[in-house]
Amino acid sequence: MKGDKIKFADNVIDIIDHLESDLWKLKKLLRDRRHLKGQKKAFRSVREYEFCGMWKDRADMEGLSSAEWLAKLRKEQWSRS
C-alpha cells in the first residue's frame, strides 16, 4: 500500500515537472510574440509573384475567359470522335 502511494507521488511529480517545462516554453513563446508584435509583416500583392500572368500571352486563350477556355479544352480533350 505504501509503495503504491510512493509510485503515485512520483507520477504526480513527473506530471508537474512536464507541465512546468511546457509553461516555461509557452511563456517564452508569448514573450517573443509580444516582442514581435510591434513589427508588421510585409505582405506582397499576388501580382508580384512570378506565376501571376504566366498565361497572358497564350494564343489559344486569346479572346476567351478562363471558363470559356476551360470548356473548350474539355470539349476537345474529352469528346469522343
C-alpha positions in Angstrom: 0.0 0.0 0.0 2.8 2.4 0.9 4.6 1.6 -2.3 1.6 2.5 -4.4 1.4 5.9 -2.7 5.1 6.5 -3.5 4.6 5.5 -7.1 1.6 7.8 -7.3 3.5 10.7 -5.8 6.4 10.1 -8.3 3.9 10.1 -11.2 2.4 13.4 -9.9 5.9 14.9 -9.6 6.7 13.8 -13.2 3.5 15.4 -14.5 4.2 18.6 -12.6 7.7 18.7 -14.0 6.3 18.2 -17.5 3.7 20.9 -17.0 6.3 23.3 -15.6 8.5 22.7 -18.7 5.6 23.3 -21.0 4.6 26.5 -19.1 8.2 27.9 -19.5 8.1 27.2 -23.2 4.7 28.9 -23.5 6.0 31.9 -21.5 9.0 32.2 -23.9 6.7 32.0 -26.9 4.4 34.7 -25.6 7.4 36.9 -24.7 8.8 36.5 -28.2 5.5 37.2 -29.8 5.0 40.3 -27.6 8.4 41.5 -28.8 7.5 40.9 -32.5 4.0 42.4 -32.1 5.2 45.9 -33.0 6.7 44.7 -36.2 4.4 44.4 -39.2 4.7 41.6 -41.6 5.1 42.8 -45.2 2.5 41.3 -47.5 3.2 41.1 -51.2 0.5 41.6 -53.8 -0.4 38.5 -55.8 0.6 40.4 -58.9 4.2 40.5 -57.6 4.6 36.7 -57.7 6.2 35.1 -60.8 3.2 32.8 -61.6 0.8 35.7 -62.0 0.1 36.3 -65.6 2.1 33.4 -66.9 -0.6 32.5 -69.4 -1.3 36.1 -70.6 0.4 35.7 -74.0 -1.1 32.3 -75.0 -2.6 32.4 -78.4 -5.1 29.6 -77.6 -6.6 31.7 -74.8 -6.9 34.9 -76.8 -10.4 36.4 -76.5 -11.7 33.8 -74.1 -12.4 34.0 -70.4 -10.8 31.2 -68.3 -14.1 29.5 -68.0 -14.7 29.6 -71.8 -11.1 28.4 -72.5 -11.6 25.5 -70.0 -14.9 24.5 -71.5 -13.2 24.5 -75.0 -10.3 22.4 -73.7 -12.6 19.9 -72.1 -14.7 19.6 -75.2 -11.6 19.0 -77.3 -9.9 16.6 -74.9 -12.9 14.6 -73.6 -15.2 14.3 -76.6 -15.3 11.0 -78.4 -14.6 11.3 -82.1 
